[in-house]
Structure formats: structure tokens, C-alpha cells
Amino acid sequence: MPISTRLVHLPPCSLLLVPILVFSGASEQSNMSECQVLQPEGPILVAEGETLLLRCAVVGSCMDNMIKWVKVSTQDQQEIYNFKHGFFPGVTPMTQQLSEPLHCDYSIYIHNVTGEHAGTYHCVRFDDLELNEGTSVLVKGSRDLGPYLQIIQPQELVWVTTGDTISLNCTVLGDGPPGPIRWFRGTGLNREAIYNFEGISHPNVTAVRASSDDFSILLQGVSTEDAGTYYCVKFQRKYNKQFLSGQGTRLRVKAKSTSLQEAELDSEHAAVTFQTGLLSLLTPVVLGLKAVTLAALILALTVRFRSSRQEDFKTLGLAELS
């Protein structure tokens, strides 16, 4: 039987359901194609026994629970975390550790790191057939006695208000190849150079340099445009290549209420206070005036009553004499 003949006998609701399902599926695919997954390339160095933070953010139309983490090493490829389902011991999402949720943030913690955690980690969508560049992770064991370089960014998340000055901390320990330390905001093609300790930097950014190992920076007059994830990165001068990266510090900026709004609130508060005070002041005055007026009225009525009685007595006396 032809398909068109069957459709003729379908209820009207079924006819409406077909295009709805088609368009909803197309819309979901469109949203997934519009989103972009961002993660730092690394490499990141972590010591055995420590906790590793792997950052991942989705820009655009992010779909809940449609992201997973995949680890690739020389031996195999394995899924280490899935935001949709599954149980993954030793791995937790960063959002579980925060009092306020981060929209479109799919960063994860790997606890109690061992040498087996070395490899490249990819934050990908379920429908991605190809892996991105990923974040390279190096693990330093307790038996590794050779010199090594460590970049420490202790602040994972910082909240500030517009106009504030904030310090983004970075400590570089150990030996490494000759080359500068630089600060960047964002990753991939969206990465923006923020500060270069041997070059040009943003005008509102200055170095702290409390010690030779301190590569912290100060952001002055923070605005909402300064929000993002900041990375302290070591470069290798010989190849002009990124050598090692910190785990990043995410900066969230809250807009401060304008002075006009504050002035309006102050004026409204002052008006209410004035009205309340004026009412409390006039109440006893009005009550007092009412009491005085009432007393005067009673006195006038009494005088009027007495004078009326006296006139009545006089009239009565004249009548008797006549």
C-alpha cells in the first residue's frame, strides 16, 4: 500500500507530529554543530599523588550531558569520563566542587595521579568522529631525580567585581630551557596574549615579581570583557614553542551596580525616611491640636449653654411679673 494512502488515514495530531520531530532533530543537530569545544594544549606536568585539573569549556550552543573525556596513550584509547552516564572512580567534574555552577564548563579532576595517567586527554562531543589536539599530561614520579620544571597556578576560580584589581598567581619552580614566561587568556584560535615578561603587554596588566620564582600578574580596573581562563606558560626560545603550561585560572567578573542606580536607591531611601520621620513628628502635633480644638469646643458649648439658661430665667421672671 502506498505511504501516501496511510498518511491520509492518520489522525491530524500525527500529521503534525511528523514535521515537529523532523524539525526538532534538525534543530538539535544544528545546535551541536554550532558549539565549539575549547581546551588547553599543554603539556601540563603533575606529580604522582597530586590532583590533576583538566579544563574544558564549550562556546556557543552547549548541550547538557553531550560531552565526554577520552585519554589516548601509546598503548590504547579509553573513555575516562562521561557527563551523560557511567561511574568513573577517581574522576569528578569541577562543577561538583563549586557553590555556583559554571555554564558550559566540562572541566574534570583526576585524583591521586599515577604514572599511568600520562597521555593526551581529549574533551569531545559524542558525535565527534575525530579527536582534537587535546591536552598533553606529563607525570613526574617519586623516583625521577632529574631536573624538571613546574608551573603552579594555585587559583582555580576567582570571582571579582568590575573595577577591582586582582592578582593572578603563578610560581615557576625548577630548571627549564631558556625562554620567557607568558600569560594567555583562552585557548586555540581564541587565545589572546595578556602579558610577556620579556615583551609587550596589555596596559592594565603589571607584573608582581615578589621573588625570582614569582610570575604573578595584576589586572587593574577589571571589566566584564576580562572574564575567561588565564594560563601561565613557559616557552622554549630556541624553537619559539610552548614548553609547559599551568593548569589555568578561571576569572569570573560580576558587574557592579552603577552610581546612578545607587543614587536612585539612596534618594528613594531618603524619601521614605523623610516621610516616616515627618509622619512621626506630625502625629502628636495633630493629636495635640485635636485635643485643644475639642477642649475649646466643649468650653464654647458650655458658655453657650449657660448663657441660654440665664436668658430663659430672665424671660420666665418677666413673664411672672407681668
ZILIN-V437526 format. One record per helix or strand of 3 or more residues. SS is the DSSP state (A for helix, B for strand). FROM is the first residue (numbers start at 1). TO is the last residue. If there is no record, write none. Layout:
SS | FROM | TO
SS | FROM | TO
//
This chain:
A | 3 | 8
A | 12 | 34
B | 36 | 38
B | 42 | 47
B | 52 | 54
B | 57 | 59
B | 67 | 72
B | 77 | 82
B | 91 | 93
A | 94 | 97
B | 108 | 110
A | 115 | 117
B | 119 | 125
B | 135 | 140
B | 149 | 152
B | 157 | 161
B | 166 | 168
B | 171 | 174
B | 181 | 185
A | 188 | 190
B | 192 | 196
B | 205 | 207
B | 217 | 219
A | 224 | 226
B | 228 | 236
B | 241 | 245
B | 249 | 254
A | 259 | 321
//
